[in-house]
Amino acid sequence: MAKSQESFDLVDLKLKVSGRGDRLFFGFSSVAAYFAFSLVFLIVIFLGNASFSTFKTQGLAFFTGSTWDDAAGVYQIFPMLVGSVLCSILGLLISAPISIAIAYFIEFMAPPRLAKALTNIVDLLAALPSIVIAIWGAFVFAPVAAQWAQIINNKLGFIPGLQNTSGTFVGSPFIAGWILAIMMTPIITSVCREIIGSVDKDLVSAALALGGTRFSTMRRVVIPTARGGITGGILLGLGRGLGETIAVLYVLNLVFIVNFNILENYGGSVAPMIAAYYGESSEVGVSALLAAGVALFLITLFVNLIAQIFVGRYEKKMAS
C-alpha cells in the first residue's frame, strides 16, 4: 500500500511539472537546493582542511586548555567555549519568556492592526545589522546595564555567580547576555508566533469561557499544546546566539580565563575571539582560529538539528 501511494505521488508530481514553465521552475528549484547543500559541504571541507594541522598538533588540549599564545604556538579555546554557552544561555533566559509573551499577545490579545504593526516591528528588529546593535549596545545600553549589574551585585552578591570583585561591570557576560537576548528575540518570537497561531482557537476560547485567565490559558493550554514547536524556536534562537560575533565583540571584554561570575568584567566567546584575533595572527594562528570556527560550526549545527527535530515532530503532531 505504501509503495502504491509513493508511486501515485511520483506520478502526480510528474504531471504537475509536465508544462514547460513548471519544468523550468522545478529544475531551477532543484539546482538551488543542491547548490545550498553543496555550499555547506564545501565550507566544511575547506574549514576541515585548513584547520587539520591545528587539531593534529594541539590534540584534545585545544578543547580543554586555557592558553592562547601565538608566539609559543599554543592554541586552546576552553574558556571561549564556556563563555559562548554561558552568554547564550543568559540571552535565552531573558529572551525566551519575552518572545513567548509577545507571540501570545500578537495571536490572541492584540487588535488586528496592532498585531500587524507588532509583527512588522519584530521583523524589522531581526533585519537590523549586527553592527548597528553593537554600536548601540556599546555606547548606549552598556552603561545602563552596568548600573543594573551593580545593583544586582549589591543586593545579591552573596550568591555564587553574581559576584564582582573588580568594581567594574562594563564588559561582563551579563551585558553580553542582554545584547544576545535582543538578537534572539525576533527569531524566537517569529517561530513561536507561527506555532502558537496554529493552536485551535476554539480550544483557547473554551478555556477562557470556563473562567480561565489569559495567563492560566497560556500556561495550561497554549504552551503545553505548542510545547514542541516552542522548544524548537528557542533552540533556533540559541543557535543564533552562539554564532553572534560583532555585537558581542563590542560589549564583552575577551579574556582567556573561565568565568562563571556573570557580573565580572571579562568573559569569552568563540565567534568574537575569531574576529578580534584574525588580523594579528600568524599563518599557524589563522589555522587555529579556523579550527575554533569548526568547533563553533559543529556546536551550532547540532543545536539547529535538534531544533528542526522538535519543530518537525510538532508539525507531524498537528497534522495528525
C-alpha positions as a Markdown table, in Angstrom:
| # | Residue | x | y | z |
|---|---|---|---|---|
| 1 | Met | 0.0 | 0.0 | 0.0 |
| 2 | Ala | 2.9 | 2.3 | 0.9 |
| 3 | Lys | 4.6 | 1.6 | -2.4 |
| 4 | Ser | 1.4 | 2.3 | -4.3 |
| 5 | Gln | 0.9 | 5.6 | -2.6 |
| 6 | Glu | 4.5 | 6.5 | -3.3 |
| 7 | Ser | 4.1 | 5.6 | -7.0 |
| 8 | Phe | 0.9 | 7.7 | -7.1 |
| 9 | Asp | 2.7 | 10.7 | -5.5 |
| 10 | Leu | 5.6 | 10.4 | -8.1 |
| 11 | Val | 3.2 | 10.3 | -11.0 |
| 12 | Asp | 1.2 | 13.2 | -9.6 |
| 13 | Leu | 4.5 | 15.2 | -9.3 |
| 14 | Lys | 5.4 | 14.4 | -12.9 |
| 15 | Leu | 2.0 | 15.6 | -14.0 |
| 16 | Lys | 2.4 | 18.8 | -12.1 |
| 17 | Val | 5.7 | 19.6 | -13.8 |
| 18 | Ser | 4.6 | 18.5 | -17.3 |
| 19 | Gly | 4.4 | 22.1 | -18.6 |
| 20 | Arg | 7.5 | 23.9 | -19.9 |
| 21 | Gly | 7.3 | 26.6 | -17.3 |
| 22 | Asp | 6.8 | 24.1 | -14.5 |
| 23 | Arg | 9.7 | 22.1 | -15.7 |
| 24 | Leu | 12.0 | 25.1 | -15.7 |
| 25 | Phe | 10.8 | 26.1 | -12.3 |
| 26 | Phe | 11.3 | 22.6 | -10.9 |
| 27 | Gly | 14.8 | 22.4 | -12.4 |
| 28 | Phe | 15.8 | 25.8 | -11.1 |
| 29 | Ser | 14.5 | 24.9 | -7.6 |
| 30 | Ser | 16.3 | 21.6 | -7.7 |
| 31 | Val | 19.6 | 23.2 | -8.7 |
| 32 | Ala | 19.2 | 25.9 | -6.0 |
| 33 | Ala | 18.6 | 23.2 | -3.3 |
| 34 | Tyr | 21.6 | 21.1 | -4.4 |
| 35 | Phe | 23.7 | 24.3 | -4.6 |
| 36 | Ala | 22.9 | 25.2 | -1.0 |
| 37 | Phe | 23.7 | 21.7 | 0.3 |
| 38 | Ser | 26.9 | 21.7 | -1.8 |
| 39 | Leu | 27.9 | 25.1 | -0.5 |
| 40 | Val | 27.7 | 24.0 | 3.1 |
| 41 | Phe | 29.6 | 20.8 | 2.3 |
| 42 | Leu | 32.4 | 22.8 | 0.6 |
| 43 | Ile | 32.6 | 25.1 | 3.6 |
| 44 | Val | 33.0 | 22.2 | 5.9 |
| 45 | Ile | 35.7 | 20.7 | 3.7 |
| 46 | Phe | 37.6 | 24.0 | 3.5 |
| 47 | Leu | 37.5 | 24.6 | 7.2 |
| 48 | Gly | 38.4 | 21.0 | 8.0 |
| 49 | Asn | 41.4 | 21.1 | 5.6 |
| 50 | Ala | 42.6 | 24.5 | 6.8 |
| 51 | Ser | 42.4 | 23.6 | 10.5 |
| 52 | Phe | 43.6 | 20.0 | 10.3 |
| 53 | Ser | 47.1 | 20.9 | 11.3 |
| 54 | Thr | 45.9 | 22.6 | 14.5 |
| 55 | Phe | 43.8 | 19.6 | 15.6 |
| 56 | Lys | 46.8 | 17.4 | 14.9 |
| 57 | Thr | 49.4 | 19.4 | 16.8 |
| 58 | Gln | 47.2 | 20.6 | 19.7 |
| 59 | Gly | 45.2 | 17.5 | 20.2 |
| 60 | Leu | 42.5 | 17.3 | 22.8 |
| 61 | Ala | 44.1 | 20.2 | 24.7 |
| 62 | Phe | 42.7 | 22.5 | 22.0 |
| 63 | Phe | 39.3 | 22.0 | 23.6 |
| 64 | Thr | 40.3 | 21.6 | 27.3 |
| 65 | Gly | 43.1 | 24.1 | 27.8 |
| 66 | Ser | 43.0 | 27.8 | 28.6 |
| 67 | Thr | 46.1 | 29.3 | 26.9 |
| 68 | Trp | 46.2 | 31.2 | 23.6 |
| 69 | Asp | 49.8 | 32.1 | 22.7 |
| 70 | Asp | 50.5 | 32.7 | 19.0 |
| 71 | Ala | 54.2 | 33.2 | 19.7 |
| 72 | Ala | 54.6 | 29.9 | 21.5 |
| 73 | Gly | 52.3 | 28.1 | 19.1 |
| 74 | Val | 49.8 | 27.1 | 21.9 |
| 75 | Tyr | 46.1 | 27.4 | 21.0 |
| 76 | Gln | 43.4 | 26.3 | 23.4 |
| 77 | Ile | 39.8 | 27.6 | 23.5 |
| 78 | Phe | 38.1 | 26.1 | 26.5 |
| 79 | Pro | 37.3 | 29.5 | 28.2 |
| 80 | Met | 35.8 | 30.7 | 24.9 |
| 81 | Leu | 33.6 | 27.7 | 24.6 |
| 82 | Val | 32.4 | 28.1 | 28.1 |
| 83 | Gly | 31.8 | 31.8 | 27.6 |
| 84 | Ser | 29.8 | 31.2 | 24.4 |
| 85 | Val | 27.5 | 28.8 | 26.1 |
| 86 | Leu | 27.2 | 31.0 | 29.2 |
| 87 | Cys | 26.4 | 34.2 | 27.3 |
| 88 | Ser | 23.9 | 32.4 | 25.0 |
| 89 | Ile | 22.1 | 30.8 | 27.9 |
| 90 | Leu | 21.8 | 34.2 | 29.7 |
| 91 | Gly | 20.4 | 35.6 | 26.5 |
| 92 | Leu | 18.0 | 32.7 | 26.2 |
| 93 | Leu | 16.8 | 33.1 | 29.8 |
| 94 | Ile | 15.9 | 36.7 | 29.0 |
| 95 | Ser | 14.5 | 36.4 | 25.5 |
| 96 | Ala | 12.5 | 33.2 | 25.7 |
| 97 | Pro | 9.8 | 34.4 | 28.2 |
| 98 | Ile | 9.6 | 37.8 | 26.4 |
| 99 | Ser | 9.3 | 36.1 | 23.0 |
| 100 | Ile | 6.6 | 33.7 | 24.1 |
| 101 | Ala | 4.6 | 36.6 | 25.7 |
| 102 | Ile | 4.9 | 38.7 | 22.6 |
| 103 | Ala | 3.8 | 35.8 | 20.4 |
| 104 | Tyr | 0.8 | 35.1 | 22.6 |
| 105 | Phe | -0.2 | 38.8 | 22.7 |
| 106 | Ile | 0.0 | 39.1 | 18.9 |
| 107 | Glu | -2.0 | 36.0 | 18.2 |
| 108 | Phe | -4.7 | 36.1 | 21.0 |
| 109 | Met | -4.9 | 39.5 | 22.6 |
| 110 | Ala | -3.9 | 42.4 | 20.3 |
| 111 | Pro | -6.3 | 44.0 | 17.9 |
| 112 | Pro | -5.6 | 43.1 | 14.2 |
| 113 | Arg | -4.0 | 46.4 | 13.3 |
| 114 | Leu | -1.8 | 46.4 | 16.4 |
| 115 | Ala | -0.9 | 42.8 | 15.9 |
| 116 | Lys | 0.2 | 43.5 | 12.3 |
| 117 | Ala | 2.3 | 46.5 | 13.5 |
| 118 | Leu | 4.0 | 44.5 | 16.2 |
| 119 | Thr | 4.7 | 41.7 | 13.7 |
| 120 | Asn | 6.4 | 44.2 | 11.4 |
| 121 | Ile | 8.4 | 45.7 | 14.2 |
| 122 | Val | 9.7 | 42.3 | 15.3 |
| 123 | Asp | 10.6 | 41.5 | 11.7 |
| 124 | Leu | 12.4 | 44.9 | 11.4 |
| 125 | Leu | 14.4 | 44.1 | 14.6 |
| 126 | Ala | 15.5 | 40.9 | 13.0 |
| 127 | Ala | 16.7 | 42.8 | 9.9 |
| 128 | Leu | 18.9 | 45.2 | 11.8 |
| 129 | Pro | 22.6 | 44.7 | 11.0 |
| 130 | Ser | 24.7 | 43.4 | 13.9 |
| 131 | Ile | 27.0 | 46.4 | 13.7 |
| 132 | Val | 24.1 | 48.7 | 14.5 |
| 133 | Ile | 23.1 | 46.8 | 17.6 |
| 134 | Ala | 26.8 | 46.6 | 18.5 |
| 135 | Ile | 27.3 | 50.3 | 18.4 |
| 136 | Trp | 24.1 | 51.0 | 20.3 |
| 137 | Gly | 25.0 | 48.3 | 22.8 |
| 138 | Ala | 28.5 | 49.6 | 23.5 |
| 139 | Phe | 27.7 | 53.3 | 23.7 |
| 140 | Val | 24.1 | 53.5 | 24.9 |
| 141 | Phe | 23.0 | 50.2 | 26.6 |
| 142 | Ala | 26.2 | 49.0 | 28.3 |
| 143 | Pro | 26.4 | 52.0 | 30.8 |
| 144 | Val | 22.8 | 51.4 | 31.7 |
| 145 | Ala | 23.2 | 47.7 | 32.1 |
| 146 | Ala | 26.3 | 48.2 | 34.2 |
| 147 | Gln | 24.2 | 50.1 | 36.7 |
| 148 | Trp | 21.7 | 47.1 | 36.7 |
| 149 | Ala | 24.7 | 44.8 | 37.3 |
| 150 | Gln | 25.9 | 46.9 | 40.2 |
| 151 | Ile | 22.5 | 46.9 | 41.9 |
| 152 | Ile | 22.3 | 43.1 | 41.5 |
| 153 | Asn | 25.8 | 42.7 | 43.0 |
| 154 | Asn | 24.9 | 44.9 | 45.9 |
| 155 | Lys | 21.7 | 43.1 | 46.7 |
| 156 | Leu | 22.5 | 39.5 | 45.6 |
| 157 | Gly | 26.3 | 39.5 | 45.6 |
| 158 | Phe | 26.4 | 36.7 | 48.2 |
| 159 | Ile | 25.0 | 34.2 | 45.6 |
| 160 | Pro | 27.7 | 32.4 | 43.6 |
| 161 | Gly | 27.8 | 33.6 | 40.0 |
| 162 | Leu | 26.6 | 37.1 | 40.9 |
| 163 | Gln | 29.8 | 38.4 | 42.5 |
| 164 | Asn | 32.1 | 41.1 | 41.2 |
| 165 | Thr | 35.5 | 41.8 | 42.8 |
| 166 | Ser | 36.8 | 44.3 | 40.3 |
| 167 | Gly | 34.2 | 47.0 | 40.8 |
| 168 | Thr | 33.9 | 47.4 | 37.1 |
| 169 | Phe | 30.7 | 46.0 | 35.4 |
| 170 | Val | 31.2 | 47.0 | 31.8 |
| 171 | Gly | 32.4 | 44.2 | 29.6 |
| 172 | Ser | 30.7 | 41.5 | 31.6 |
| 173 | Pro | 28.8 | 38.4 | 30.3 |
| 174 | Phe | 25.7 | 40.0 | 31.9 |
| 175 | Ile | 25.7 | 42.8 | 29.3 |
| 176 | Ala | 26.6 | 40.4 | 26.5 |
| 177 | Gly | 23.6 | 38.2 | 27.5 |
| 178 | Trp | 21.3 | 41.2 | 27.2 |
| 179 | Ile | 22.7 | 42.0 | 23.7 |
| 180 | Leu | 22.2 | 38.4 | 22.6 |
| 181 | Ala | 18.7 | 38.4 | 24.0 |
| 182 | Ile | 17.9 | 41.3 | 21.7 |
| 183 | Met | 19.4 | 39.3 | 18.8 |
| 184 | Met | 17.4 | 36.2 | 19.7 |
| 185 | Thr | 14.0 | 37.7 | 20.4 |
| 186 | Pro | 12.9 | 38.3 | 16.8 |
| 187 | Ile | 13.8 | 34.7 | 15.8 |
| 188 | Ile | 12.1 | 33.0 | 18.8 |
| 189 | Thr | 9.1 | 35.3 | 18.5 |
| 190 | Ser | 8.6 | 34.6 | 14.8 |
| 191 | Val | 8.7 | 30.8 | 15.4 |
| 192 | Cys | 6.6 | 30.9 | 18.5 |
| 193 | Arg | 4.0 | 33.1 | 16.8 |
| 194 | Glu | 3.6 | 30.6 | 13.9 |
| 195 | Ile | 3.4 | 27.7 | 16.3 |
| 196 | Ile | 1.0 | 29.4 | 18.8 |
| 197 | Gly | -1.1 | 30.6 | 15.9 |
| 198 | Ser | -1.7 | 27.0 | 14.8 |
| 199 | Val | -3.3 | 26.2 | 18.2 |
| 200 | Asp | -7.0 | 25.6 | 17.8 |
| 201 | Lys | -8.7 | 29.0 | 18.6 |
| 202 | Asp | -11.8 | 27.2 | 19.9 |
| 203 | Leu | -9.7 | 25.4 | 22.5 |
| 204 | Val | -8.4 | 28.8 | 23.8 |
| 205 | Ser | -11.9 | 30.3 | 23.7 |
| 206 | Ala | -13.3 | 27.3 | 25.7 |
| 207 | Ala | -10.6 | 27.7 | 28.3 |
| 208 | Leu | -11.5 | 31.4 | 28.7 |
| 209 | Ala | -15.2 | 30.6 | 28.8 |
| 210 | Leu | -14.7 | 28.2 | 31.6 |
| 211 | Gly | -13.2 | 31.0 | 33.7 |
| 212 | Gly | -9.5 | 30.8 | 32.9 |
| 213 | Thr | -7.5 | 33.9 | 32.9 |
| 214 | Arg | -5.2 | 34.9 | 29.9 |
| 215 | Phe | -2.2 | 33.8 | 31.9 |
| 216 | Ser | -3.6 | 30.5 | 33.0 |
| 217 | Thr | -4.8 | 29.8 | 29.5 |
| 218 | Met | -1.4 | 30.4 | 28.1 |
| 219 | Arg | 0.3 | 28.4 | 30.8 |
| 220 | Arg | -2.1 | 25.4 | 30.8 |
| 221 | Val | -3.5 | 25.3 | 27.3 |
| 222 | Val | -1.4 | 27.1 | 24.7 |
| 223 | Ile | 2.1 | 26.3 | 25.9 |
| 224 | Pro | 1.5 | 22.6 | 26.6 |
| 225 | Thr | -0.1 | 22.2 | 23.2 |
| 226 | Ala | 2.6 | 24.0 | 21.3 |
| 227 | Arg | 5.5 | 22.9 | 23.6 |
| 228 | Gly | 7.5 | 21.0 | 20.9 |
| 229 | Gly | 7.4 | 23.9 | 18.4 |
| 230 | Ile | 8.2 | 26.5 | 21.0 |
| 231 | Thr | 11.2 | 24.4 | 22.1 |
| 232 | Gly | 12.4 | 24.2 | 18.5 |
| 233 | Gly | 12.1 | 28.0 | 18.2 |
| 234 | Ile | 14.1 | 28.5 | 21.5 |
| 235 | Leu | 16.8 | 26.2 | 20.2 |
| 236 | Leu | 17.0 | 28.1 | 16.9 |
| 237 | Gly | 17.4 | 31.3 | 19.0 |
| 238 | Leu | 20.2 | 29.6 | 20.9 |
| 239 | Gly | 22.0 | 28.8 | 17.6 |
| 240 | Arg | 21.7 | 32.4 | 16.7 |
| 241 | Gly | 23.3 | 33.5 | 20.0 |
| 242 | Leu | 26.1 | 31.0 | 19.7 |
| 243 | Gly | 27.2 | 32.4 | 16.3 |
| 244 | Glu | 26.8 | 36.1 | 17.1 |
| 245 | Thr | 30.1 | 38.0 | 16.5 |
| 246 | Ile | 30.2 | 41.8 | 16.2 |
| 247 | Ala | 27.5 | 42.7 | 18.8 |
| 248 | Val | 29.3 | 40.6 | 21.5 |
| 249 | Leu | 32.7 | 41.8 | 20.5 |
| 250 | Tyr | 31.8 | 45.4 | 21.2 |
| 251 | Val | 30.3 | 44.7 | 24.7 |
| 252 | Leu | 32.4 | 41.8 | 26.1 |
| 253 | Asn | 36.0 | 42.0 | 27.5 |
| 254 | Leu | 37.6 | 38.9 | 26.0 |
| 255 | Val | 39.9 | 37.1 | 28.4 |
| 256 | Phe | 41.2 | 33.5 | 28.3 |
| 257 | Ile | 40.0 | 32.8 | 31.8 |
| 258 | Val | 37.0 | 30.6 | 32.6 |
| 259 | Asn | 34.5 | 32.9 | 34.2 |
| 260 | Phe | 31.2 | 31.8 | 35.7 |
| 261 | Asn | 30.5 | 35.1 | 37.5 |
| 262 | Ile | 28.3 | 36.8 | 35.0 |
| 263 | Leu | 28.9 | 40.3 | 36.6 |
| 264 | Glu | 32.7 | 40.2 | 36.4 |
| 265 | Asn | 34.1 | 42.5 | 33.7 |
| 266 | Tyr | 35.6 | 39.7 | 31.5 |
| 267 | Gly | 34.4 | 36.6 | 29.7 |
| 268 | Gly | 34.8 | 34.6 | 26.5 |
| 269 | Ser | 33.0 | 33.8 | 23.2 |
| 270 | Val | 34.4 | 31.9 | 20.2 |
| 271 | Ala | 33.0 | 34.0 | 17.4 |
| 272 | Pro | 34.1 | 37.4 | 18.7 |
| 273 | Met | 37.5 | 35.9 | 19.5 |
| 274 | Ile | 38.0 | 34.8 | 15.9 |
| 275 | Ala | 37.1 | 38.3 | 14.7 |
| 276 | Ala | 39.3 | 40.0 | 17.3 |
| 277 | Tyr | 42.4 | 37.9 | 16.7 |
| 278 | Tyr | 42.3 | 37.2 | 12.9 |
| 279 | Gly | 44.1 | 40.3 | 11.8 |
| 280 | Glu | 47.1 | 39.9 | 14.1 |
| 281 | Ser | 47.6 | 36.2 | 13.9 |
| 282 | Ser | 50.3 | 34.3 | 12.1 |
| 283 | Glu | 49.6 | 31.7 | 9.5 |
| 284 | Val | 49.5 | 29.0 | 12.1 |
| 285 | Gly | 47.3 | 31.2 | 14.3 |
| 286 | Val | 44.8 | 31.6 | 11.5 |
| 287 | Ser | 44.6 | 27.9 | 11.2 |
| 288 | Ala | 43.9 | 27.7 | 14.9 |
| 289 | Leu | 41.2 | 30.3 | 14.5 |
| 290 | Leu | 39.6 | 28.3 | 11.7 |
| 291 | Ala | 39.7 | 25.3 | 14.0 |
| 292 | Ala | 37.8 | 27.3 | 16.6 |
| 293 | Gly | 35.3 | 28.1 | 13.8 |
| 294 | Val | 34.9 | 24.4 | 13.1 |
| 295 | Ala | 34.1 | 23.7 | 16.7 |
| 296 | Leu | 31.6 | 26.5 | 16.8 |
| 297 | Phe | 30.1 | 25.4 | 13.5 |
| 298 | Leu | 29.6 | 21.8 | 14.8 |
| 299 | Ile | 28.0 | 23.1 | 18.0 |
| 300 | Thr | 25.7 | 25.4 | 16.2 |
| 301 | Leu | 24.8 | 22.7 | 13.6 |
| 302 | Phe | 24.0 | 20.3 | 16.4 |
| 303 | Val | 21.7 | 22.8 | 18.1 |
| 304 | Asn | 19.9 | 23.7 | 14.9 |
| 305 | Leu | 19.4 | 20.0 | 14.0 |
| 306 | Ile | 17.8 | 19.4 | 17.4 |
| 307 | Ala | 15.6 | 22.4 | 16.8 |
| 308 | Gln | 14.5 | 21.1 | 13.5 |
| 309 | Ile | 13.6 | 17.7 | 15.0 |
| 310 | Phe | 11.4 | 19.4 | 17.7 |
| 311 | Val | 9.7 | 21.6 | 15.1 |
| 312 | Gly | 9.2 | 18.6 | 12.7 |
| 313 | Arg | 7.7 | 16.5 | 15.5 |
| 314 | Tyr | 5.3 | 19.3 | 16.4 |
| 315 | Glu | 4.2 | 19.7 | 12.7 |
| 316 | Lys | 3.5 | 16.0 | 12.4 |
| 317 | Lys | 1.6 | 16.1 | 15.7 |
| 318 | Met | -0.6 | 19.0 | 14.5 |
| 319 | Ala | -1.1 | 17.3 | 11.1 |
| 320 | Ser | -2.4 | 14.1 | 12.7 |
